[in-house]
């Protein structure tokens, strides 16, 4: 009983962190459209927070006609992971 409560709480926290990460990716994508000052602290934070995940996705799916699709792929995979976690929590 107590174990399932702890696991559900952990899954909820992980779900929240994944949601925040999706918003960080969206913010980085929007900021990239306006060619921001690269040394601004917010820009540097978004780059440092998202690049470790976006870079491997970019190696698998290179930009097509200059359009970087890696944020879309990563967001899709995050939502897939969130659904798997919700299914695990539901079955407990």
MARDRENPA-543344 format. One record per residue: residue in one letter; y, x, z of N, C-alpha, C in turn. Coordinates in steps of 0.1 Angstrom, whole numbers, plus 5000, padded with zeros to 4 digits. Last residue first. Example, Ala and Ser with C-alpha at 12.3 -4.5 7.8 and 13.67 -1.06 7.14 Angstrom:
2
("S" (4978 5128 5071) (4989 5137 5071) (5000 5129 5079))
("A" (4943 5132 5078) (4955 5123 5078) (4967 5132 5078))
This chain:
92
("X" (5007 4983 4892) (5004 4987 4906) (5006 4975 4915))
("X" (5015 4975 4867) (5001 4974 4870) (4998 4978 4885))
("X" (5042 4981 4867) (5038 4967 4867) (5024 4965 4871))
("X" (5043 5009 4865) (5048 5002 4878) (5043 4988 4879))
("X" (5032 5011 4839) (5025 5017 4851) (5029 5010 4864))
("X" (5053 4999 4825) (5039 4993 4825) (5031 4999 4836))
("X" (5074 5016 4831) (5075 5002 4835) (5061 4996 4835))
("X" (5065 5039 4817) (5066 5039 4832) (5067 5025 4838))
("X" (5065 5029 4791) (5053 5034 4797) (5054 5034 4812))
("X" (5093 5025 4789) (5084 5014 4788) (5070 5017 4793))
("X" (5102 5052 4791) (5106 5042 4801) (5097 5030 4800))
("X" (5091 5063 4767) (5087 5068 4780) (5090 5058 4791))
("X" (5106 5049 4749) (5092 5048 4749) (5086 5052 4762))
("X" (5132 5058 4755) (5129 5044 4757) (5114 5041 4757))
("X" (5128 5085 4747) (5131 5082 4761) (5128 5067 4764))
("X" (5123 5082 4720) (5113 5087 4728) (5115 5084 4743))
("X" (5149 5073 4712) (5137 5064 4710) (5126 5069 4719))
("X" (5164 5095 4719) (5167 5082 4726) (5155 5073 4724))
("X" (5154 5113 4701) (5152 5116 4715) (5154 5103 4723))
("X" (5162 5101 4676) (5148 5104 4679) (5145 5105 4694))
("X" (5190 5102 4679) (5183 5089 4677) (5168 5090 4681))
("X" (5195 5129 4681) (5198 5120 4692) (5191 5107 4691))
("X" (5186 5139 4655) (5179 5142 4667) (5183 5133 4679))
("X" (5199 5136 4632) (5192 5124 4636) (5185 5127 4650))
("X" (5228 5145 4618) (5219 5149 4628) (5212 5137 4634))
("X" (5237 5148 4585) (5236 5138 4596) (5225 5143 4606))
("X" (5236 5165 4563) (5246 5167 4574) (5246 5158 4586))
("X" (5214 5155 4549) (5228 5154 4544) (5239 5155 4554))
("X" (5198 5156 4579) (5197 5151 4566) (5210 5148 4560))
("X" (5188 5182 4601) (5198 5173 4597) (5196 5169 4582))
("X" (5152 5182 4608) (5165 5189 4605) (5175 5178 4601))
("X" (5130 5176 4632) (5137 5168 4622) (5151 5174 4619))
("X" (5123 5199 4646) (5113 5191 4640) (5119 5182 4629))
("X" (5147 5210 4655) (5138 5218 4648) (5127 5210 4640))
("X" (5157 5188 4669) (5164 5192 4657) (5155 5202 4648))
("X" (5141 5188 4691) (5140 5176 4682) (5146 5180 4668))
("X" (5149 5212 4703) (5135 5211 4698) (5134 5199 4688))
("X" (5177 5203 4708) (5173 5215 4700) (5159 5214 4695))
("X" (5177 5182 4727) (5180 5180 4713) (5176 5191 4704))
("X" (5170 5194 4751) (5162 5184 4746) (5164 5182 4731))
("X" (5190 5213 4756) (5176 5217 4758) (5166 5207 4753))
("X" (5215 5198 4751) (5209 5207 4741) (5195 5211 4744))
("X" (5224 5183 4773) (5216 5177 4762) (5209 5186 4753))
("X" (5238 5199 4791) (5229 5189 4796) (5220 5184 4785))
("X" (5255 5215 4775) (5245 5221 4783) (5235 5211 4788))
("X" (5271 5194 4763) (5263 5203 4755) (5252 5210 4763))
("X" (5283 5183 4785) (5275 5175 4777) (5266 5183 4768))
("X" (5297 5205 4795) (5287 5199 4803) (5278 5191 4794))
("X" (5315 5210 4774) (5306 5220 4777) (5294 5215 4786))
("X" (5330 5186 4775) (5323 5190 4763) (5312 5200 4766))
("X" (5341 5189 4800) (5333 5178 4797) (5324 5181 4785))
("X" (5357 5213 4798) (5346 5212 4807) (5336 5201 4804))
("X" (5364 5226 4766) (5367 5216 4776) (5355 5214 4785))
("X" (5358 5243 4745) (5358 5249 4759) (5362 5239 4770))
("X" (5360 5229 4721) (5347 5233 4726) (5347 5239 4740))
("X" (5377 5200 4715) (5379 5214 4719) (5367 5219 4726))
("X" (5358 5180 4691) (5365 5183 4703) (5368 5197 4706))
("X" (5354 5162 4667) (5356 5177 4667) (5364 5181 4679))
("X" (5346 5136 4667) (5360 5139 4667) (5364 5153 4668))
("X" (5318 5135 4668) (5325 5129 4657) (5339 5133 4656))
("X" (5310 5144 4693) (5308 5153 4681) (5315 5147 4669))
("X" (5314 5122 4709) (5323 5133 4710) (5322 5142 4698))
("X" (5291 5108 4702) (5304 5102 4699) (5314 5113 4700))
("X" (5271 5125 4712) (5271 5121 4698) (5285 5116 4694))
("X" (5276 5126 4739) (5277 5138 4731) (5278 5135 4716))
("X" (5272 5099 4746) (5285 5105 4748) (5287 5117 4739))
("X" (5244 5098 4741) (5253 5089 4733) (5268 5095 4734))
("X" (5235 5116 4760) (5233 5118 4746) (5242 5110 4737))
("X" (5243 5102 4783) (5248 5115 4781) (5247 5119 4766))
("X" (5227 5079 4781) (5242 5078 4780) (5249 5091 4778))
("X" (5202 5091 4785) (5205 5084 4773) (5220 5083 4771))
("X" (5206 5099 4812) (5204 5109 4802) (5207 5103 4788))
("X" (5206 5074 4825) (5218 5082 4825) (5217 5093 4814))
("X" (5179 5067 4820) (5190 5059 4814) (5203 5067 4814))
("X" (5166 5086 4834) (5164 5086 4820) (5175 5077 4813))
("X" (5174 5079 4860) (5178 5092 4855) (5176 5092 4839))
("X" (5161 5053 4862) (5176 5055 4863) (5181 5068 4857))
("X" (5134 5061 4860) (5140 5052 4850) (5155 5053 4850))
("X" (5132 5076 4884) (5130 5083 4871) (5136 5074 4859))
("X" (5136 5055 4902) (5145 5066 4902) (5144 5074 4888))
("X" (5113 5040 4896) (5126 5034 4894) (5137 5045 4894))
("X" (5092 5058 4902) (5094 5054 4888) (5108 5048 4886))
("X" (5096 5060 4930) (5098 5072 4921) (5100 5068 4907))
("X" (5090 5034 4937) (5103 5039 4939) (5106 5051 4931))
("X" (5063 5033 4929) (5072 5024 4923) (5087 5029 4925))
("X" (5053 5053 4948) (5052 5055 4933) (5062 5046 4926))
("X" (5058 5040 4972) (5065 5053 4969) (5064 5056 4954))
("X" (5042 5018 4969) (5056 5016 4971) (5064 5029 4968))
("X" (5017 5029 4968) (5022 5022 4956) (5037 5020 4957))
("X" (5015 5040 4993) (5015 5049 4982) (5020 5042 4970))
("X" (5013 5018 5010) (5025 5027 5011) (5026 5036 4999))
("X" (4988 5008 5000) (5000 5000 5000) (5013 5009 5000))
